[in-house]
């Protein structure tokens, strides 16, 4: 569960993307997209294609490295700019132990297989109690 929402796989996350940035495009702005699913969760995506070493590779390769930011408010160009400026690790991975907490939650997918790396902000006990009371008292 991320931001009180359950995603059902990578396709579900992709269906929520409202802003996308191709990392190979230097100094480019993220393009706005109409999400296929509307809800309280907003997703920004930064992607880069797998390397291709020859013409045949480029015909057959459709995998991409993908970094996602998730918010409970609309994604902004500033959010996408900050994502693109995060230090790049192996395979364009921006999600690392040095990511500022205000950039979380984030997801990284290497483009192959079923595993994703997910990082969320640590929630304090006080925040959990406050959230519970808000939900309980609003009933």
Secondary structure as GFF3:
##gff-version 3
##sequence-region A 1 139
A	DSSP	alpha_helix	10	15	.	.	.	ID=ss1
A	DSSP	beta_strand	17	22	.	.	.	ID=ss2
A	DSSP	beta_strand	31	32	.	.	.	ID=ss3
A	DSSP	beta_strand	42	49	.	.	.	ID=ss4
A	DSSP	alpha_helix	55	60	.	.	.	ID=ss5
A	DSSP	beta_strand	64	71	.	.	.	ID=ss6
A	DSSP	alpha_helix	77	85	.	.	.	ID=ss7
A	DSSP	three_ten_helix	90	92	.	.	.	ID=ss8
A	DSSP	three_ten_helix	101	103	.	.	.	ID=ss9
A	DSSP	beta_strand	106	109	.	.	.	ID=ss10
A	DSSP	beta_strand	116	119	.	.	.	ID=ss11
A	DSSP	alpha_helix	125	137	.	.	.	ID=ss12
###
